[in-house]
Amino acid sequence: MKFLITLSLLLMITSCSKKNELKGPRPLNQNHEVEQQENSSHRLVSFPILKLKSHKEMTFTISNLETESLKKKTLNLKQNSFLRSKMKRIIDSNSSEKLSINDLNRFEIHLTEQSKTELFSGLRFEEVNKNLVWWNTNFNFNSVYKGSVNHLSYSISLYNNIRNDFFDKDYFDLYRYENHDEEIQLSKEGGKSYELKSNEIHFGQIGNKLISNHFIIYEIEDFIFEGLSLKKWKREVLKKKSLLLVSAKDFEKVIYINDGESLLNALGRVDSSFESSINGNVKKVFAKSGDWKIIGSQNLVESLSAGKVIGLFLNDQSEELPKTKTILQMTEEEIVSFIQNKNDSANVFIQGNATEYKVVKWNELHPVYRTEEVHCNIRSGVCMTYRELPVERSCDVYRRRVEEYQMTYDASLVIDMYRIRIGERTYSLKEFKKEKLGDFYLAEGIINVEIFPFVGLAHRRVVEITILDSLKEVNIAQDLGACHLRHISRGGNGTTRTYIQEYLKSFSPTSFDSIIGTQRRMNVFISY
C-alpha cells in the first residue's frame, strides 16, 4: 500500500514538472524576433514625410548665347498640393491616374500671371532660342518629426496635368558644390531654407510651357534618415502596410493601414472624430465634415492587403485648381481670334511689330538753266532767235517721298489701341477690365490679356483681339521751295525785245496722295 501511494506521488510530481516546462518563459531568441518586428514597424511609421514649402519667388537667370550677357529676374510663385490636384482630377474628370507612394514627395509650383508676363519682358519671342535659362528656388523642409536628413537628391520636371505627362526631367543633388553629407534640418514650420537649383535649358524649350500652366514639379528622390533611405522605406512600408492619403483643402495626412485591416477599422483606430453613414460613406474625418470621396477602394469594410495606396478626398466645388492649357503661336497678325471654352480662362501674350510710313523731306540742289529769246520787229524781216545761256547759279528745291520702315513697338505702351470683340460687343482693355470680363498685365515690351471663364447657355465662344493702326491719307507736294526762277523781259533798240527764262531740267513741282502713319501687327502666344 505504501508503495502504491509513493508511486502515485512520483507520477504527480513528474506530470507537474512537465506542465511547468510547457508553460515556462519564452526563449530569448523568440523575444528578440518579436522586438525586432515591433521596432521595424515603428521605424516605418515614424519615417518623416517631408513637405517642401517654397518661398514666394524664384530667381530666373537668362544667358544670351551670342552676347554672353546675363539677365536676372525675380518671378513670383504659387504653390499647390500635387497630391490634391491629382485627386481632384481623378474625382472631377474621371482621370485614369492612379495614386502612388511617390506622390507624397512631389510638389508643384507655377508662375503668377504677372510673372508669366515678366518672363518675356525685354526679350522678343523670336529670340528665345538664342538664350539659356536656369532658376533657383528656396524651400523649407517641413515634417512632423524633428531631426535631420542627409544625402538628399531631387528632380525637377515640367508637368502637363491634362495628359499626366512628366517630361524634361533631370536629376540633381542638392549640394553639388558643397558637402554632400551636410545635414538638412527638419522643422514643423519655417526654419532654415535651402536652395534648389535647376540645370541650364534652352529658353525655347520652357518659355511657352510655363505661360501655358505647365507646372514645375520638384520631387524628392532620396534621402537618409537615421540610416534608412527614402527608397528603401518605400519598398519596405508597402510590403507590410497600405497607405491612406487624406486630403482636405487645409491639411494632408498619411494613415498606415495594417495588412488585412479595413479602412473603417484604420480610421476608427487613429481618429476619434471619425464618422461613417449606414450606407458606408465617410461623413467626418479629423473633425472635418463634408463630401468625402474614396479613391482606389470599393468601400470602407473591404480588407486591404499590403501594398495599396488609397485616397480620401474632401471635395470642395468652390476650389479651382489651375490646369495646363493648349498653346497657339501666331505672328504678324492685325486680328487674332480663337475659341474659348466656357469654364476655362485664356491668356493672350502680345508683342508688337509694325510698319511705319513716314514722309521723308530733303532739299536738293539743281543747276538753273537759262534760255534767251530775241523777238524782232516784224518790219525788219527777222522774227526770232533762240539760244541757251551759260549756267550762272544753282538753287535748292524741296523733295518729298514716303518711305516705309519695319520696326517693333512696346505692346505695353499702346494699351488704348487694343480692342476685344466678343459676340456683338467690342471693348477697350480698360472697359474689358471694368466689366470684370478679364484683366491685363504689363511688362517691358509685352502685354498679357487674361480672359475669364464666362457664364451663359453657350459652351464656347469666339474671342477676337484687334490692334488698331494710326494711318491717314495725306497729299504730298514737291515744290520749288525757296528757289525762285526768274522770267526777264527787256526791250532793245525799239526794233527787238529780249526774253530770258530760267528753268530746271530734272525737276518740276508735283503732288500725290499717300498713306502715312503706323500699321501695327501682333506676335502672340495664346494659352487657352
Buried (B, 14 or more C-beta within 10 A) or exposed (E): EEEEEEEEEEEEEEEEEEEEEEEEEEEEEEEEEEEEEEEEBEBBEEBBBBBBBBEEBBBBBBBBEEEEEEBEBEBBBBBBBBBBBBBBBBBEEEBEBEBBBEBBBBBBBBBBBBBBBBBBBEBBBEEBEBBBBBBEBBBBBBBEEEEBBBBBBBBBBBBBBBEEEBEBEEEBBBBEEEEEEEEBBBBEEEBEBBEBBBEEBBBBBBBBBBBBBBBBBBBBBBBBBEEBBBEEBBEBBBEBBBBBBBBBBEEBBBBBBBEEBBBBBBBBBBBEEBEBEEEBBBEBBBEBEBEBBBBBBEEBEEEBEBBBBBBBBBBBEEEEBBBBBEBBEBEEBEEBEBEBEEEBBBBBBBBBBBBBBEEEEEEBEBEBBBEBBBBBBEEEEEEEEEEEEEEEEEBBBBBBEBEEEEEEBBBBEBBEBBBBBBEEEEBBBEEBBEEEBBBBBBBBBBBBBBBBEBEEEEEEBEBBBBBBBEBEEBEBEBBBBEBEEEEEEEEEEEEBBBBBBBEBEEBEEEEEEBEBBBBBBBBBBBBB
